[in-house]
Amino acid sequence: MIKGLYIDPLIFSFPFGCRCSGECCHYGVYMDKAEYLNTLTLKDELLEIFDESQTKDISKWFEPEEEDKDFPSGIAVGTELHNGKCVFLDKEGLCSIQKLSMMKGEPKWKNKPLYCVLFPLTIYENTLTIDTDHIDRLKTCNKDGASMSIYDACSEEILHLFGSDGFEELKTYKKEFESANKTA
């Protein structure tokens, strides 16, 4: 267990390749209630950078709250779809939340929901694992022909989740897991 999460060892071997076009964002995403409230504090700045493909009607940005124990608050809030994509995805395939942070000189994922940052990894039943259900429906971001594992492809995202100490702990666990499975 690392920082309170179990680790699905499949992340070390599951092949993954991404030619990112923001396709995963076409389905909307979930965020913790705290992330939702934070996003609302950014609404005026977000509205300034939204393009014509995005709705400026804030009442159409989010789905109703729902209970979900995999989120820190126990409450998940989904983003609505507008023009066949997440309301925060612009016509260039960029996340407006991430773009705003970068424009302000902040870390790129400062305000971006963790669910978005981690995909195709997800936290399910207190375990860092692979969101295979959603990967399977994507055309440009999937495991076919991949030359690396999700762990390798998403190391920056995993570092964001665990911090450097937790990431080092995960690297140690990976080595131990691979060593144990080579001799088994």
C-alpha positions as CSV (number, residue, x, y, z in Angstrom):
1,M,0.0,0.0,0.0
2,I,1.4,3.4,-1.0
3,K,-0.1,6.6,0.5
4,G,-3.2,4.7,1.4
5,L,-3.7,3.0,-2.0
6,Y,-3.3,-0.5,-3.1
7,I,-1.4,-1.0,-6.3
8,D,-2.7,-3.3,-9.1
9,P,0.5,-4.8,-10.4
10,L,-1.1,-5.0,-13.9
11,I,0.1,-1.3,-14.3
12,F,3.7,-2.6,-14.6
13,S,3.0,-4.8,-17.7
14,F,-0.2,-3.6,-19.4
15,P,0.8,-2.2,-22.8
16,F,-0.2,1.3,-23.5
17,G,0.3,3.8,-26.3
18,C,-1.3,7.2,-26.7
19,R,-1.4,9.6,-29.7
20,C,-3.3,12.1,-27.6
21,S,-6.0,14.0,-29.3
22,G,-8.0,14.6,-26.1
23,E,-10.3,11.8,-27.2
24,C,-10.7,10.5,-23.6
25,C,-12.1,13.9,-22.8
26,H,-15.0,13.5,-25.2
27,Y,-16.9,11.4,-22.7
28,G,-16.7,13.9,-19.8
29,V,-15.0,13.2,-16.5
30,Y,-15.6,12.9,-12.8
31,M,-14.1,15.1,-10.2
32,D,-14.2,15.2,-6.4
33,K,-16.6,17.7,-4.9
34,A,-13.7,19.8,-3.7
35,E,-12.3,19.9,-7.3
36,Y,-15.8,20.9,-8.5
37,L,-16.0,23.8,-6.0
38,N,-12.4,24.9,-6.9
39,T,-13.4,24.8,-10.6
40,L,-16.3,27.1,-9.8
41,T,-13.9,29.6,-8.3
42,L,-12.2,29.8,-11.7
43,K,-15.3,30.3,-13.7
44,D,-14.7,33.9,-14.7
45,E,-11.2,33.2,-15.8
46,L,-12.3,30.0,-17.7
47,L,-15.1,31.9,-19.4
48,E,-12.5,34.4,-20.8
49,I,-10.6,31.6,-22.5
50,F,-13.5,29.4,-23.7
51,D,-13.9,29.3,-27.4
52,E,-17.1,29.1,-29.5
53,S,-17.2,25.3,-29.2
54,Q,-17.7,25.5,-25.4
55,T,-20.8,26.6,-23.5
56,K,-20.6,29.7,-21.4
57,D,-23.7,28.7,-19.5
58,I,-22.3,27.6,-16.2
59,S,-25.5,25.7,-15.3
60,K,-24.6,23.3,-18.2
61,W,-21.1,22.5,-17.0
62,F,-21.9,19.8,-14.4
63,E,-24.1,16.8,-13.7
64,P,-25.7,16.3,-10.3
65,E,-23.5,15.2,-7.4
66,E,-23.5,11.5,-6.7
67,E,-22.0,9.3,-3.9
68,D,-18.7,7.6,-4.8
69,K,-16.4,6.2,-2.2
70,D,-13.4,6.4,-4.6
71,F,-13.3,10.2,-4.3
72,P,-11.8,11.8,-1.1
73,S,-15.1,13.6,-0.2
74,G,-17.2,10.6,-1.1
75,I,-19.0,12.8,-3.7
76,A,-18.3,12.8,-7.4
77,V,-19.5,15.4,-9.9
78,G,-19.4,14.7,-13.6
79,T,-18.8,17.2,-16.3
80,E,-21.5,17.6,-18.9
81,L,-20.9,17.2,-22.6
82,H,-21.3,20.0,-25.0
83,N,-20.8,19.6,-28.8
84,G,-19.9,16.0,-28.2
85,K,-17.1,16.6,-25.7
86,C,-16.4,17.6,-22.1
87,V,-17.4,21.3,-21.6
88,F,-13.8,22.1,-20.6
89,L,-12.3,20.7,-23.8
90,D,-11.7,23.4,-26.4
91,K,-11.8,23.0,-30.2
92,E,-8.0,22.4,-30.3
93,G,-8.5,19.3,-28.0
94,L,-7.0,21.1,-25.0
95,C,-8.3,21.2,-21.4
96,S,-9.3,24.8,-20.5
97,I,-8.6,24.1,-16.8
98,Q,-5.1,23.0,-17.5
99,K,-4.5,25.7,-20.1
100,L,-5.6,28.4,-17.6
101,S,-3.1,27.1,-15.0
102,M,-0.3,27.2,-17.6
103,M,-1.3,30.7,-18.7
104,K,-1.0,31.8,-15.1
105,G,2.4,30.3,-14.7
106,E,1.1,27.6,-12.3
107,P,1.8,23.9,-12.4
108,K,-0.1,22.5,-15.3
109,W,-2.2,20.2,-13.1
110,K,-2.8,22.6,-10.2
111,N,-6.6,22.8,-10.8
112,K,-7.1,19.8,-13.2
113,P,-9.3,17.0,-11.7
114,L,-7.2,14.0,-10.6
115,Y,-9.4,11.7,-12.6
116,C,-8.3,13.6,-15.8
117,V,-4.6,13.7,-14.9
118,L,-4.5,10.0,-14.1
119,F,-6.4,8.5,-17.1
120,P,-6.1,5.7,-18.2
121,L,-5.1,5.0,-14.6
122,T,-7.9,5.3,-12.1
123,I,-8.6,4.8,-8.4
124,Y,-11.2,2.0,-8.0
125,E,-12.0,0.4,-4.6
126,N,-9.0,2.1,-3.0
127,T,-6.6,0.6,-5.7
128,L,-4.6,2.4,-8.4
129,T,-5.5,0.4,-11.4
130,I,-6.3,0.6,-15.1
131,D,-9.6,2.0,-16.5
132,T,-9.8,-0.8,-19.1
133,D,-13.5,-0.2,-19.8
134,H,-12.8,3.3,-21.0
135,I,-9.5,2.4,-22.8
136,D,-11.4,-0.2,-24.9
137,R,-13.7,2.4,-26.5
138,L,-10.9,4.9,-27.5
139,K,-9.6,4.8,-31.1
140,T,-6.3,6.7,-30.7
141,C,-5.3,5.9,-27.1
142,N,-5.1,2.2,-26.4
143,K,-2.9,-0.8,-25.8
144,D,-2.6,-2.0,-29.4
145,G,1.0,-1.8,-30.7
146,A,2.2,-0.1,-27.5
147,S,5.9,-0.3,-26.8
148,M,5.7,0.5,-23.1
149,S,3.6,-0.2,-20.0
150,I,1.1,2.2,-18.5
151,Y,3.5,2.6,-15.6
152,D,6.2,3.9,-17.9
153,A,3.8,5.9,-20.1
154,C,2.2,7.6,-17.1
155,S,5.1,8.0,-14.8
156,E,4.7,11.8,-14.6
157,E,1.1,11.4,-13.7
158,I,1.9,8.7,-11.0
159,L,4.6,11.1,-9.6
160,H,1.9,13.8,-9.4
161,L,-0.4,11.4,-7.5
162,F,2.1,10.1,-5.0
163,G,4.8,12.8,-4.8
164,S,8.5,11.9,-5.0
165,D,8.6,9.8,-1.8
166,G,5.6,7.7,-2.8
167,F,6.9,7.4,-6.4
168,E,10.2,6.0,-5.1
169,E,8.3,3.6,-2.9
170,L,6.3,2.5,-6.0
171,K,9.5,2.0,-8.0
172,T,10.8,-0.2,-5.2
173,Y,7.6,-2.2,-5.1
174,K,7.8,-2.6,-8.9
175,K,11.3,-4.0,-8.7
176,E,10.3,-6.4,-5.9
177,F,7.2,-7.5,-7.8
178,E,9.1,-8.1,-11.1
179,S,11.9,-9.9,-9.2
180,A,9.4,-12.2,-7.4
181,N,7.6,-13.0,-10.7
182,K,10.8,-13.8,-12.6
183,T,11.7,-16.5,-10.1
184,A,8.2,-17.8,-9.7
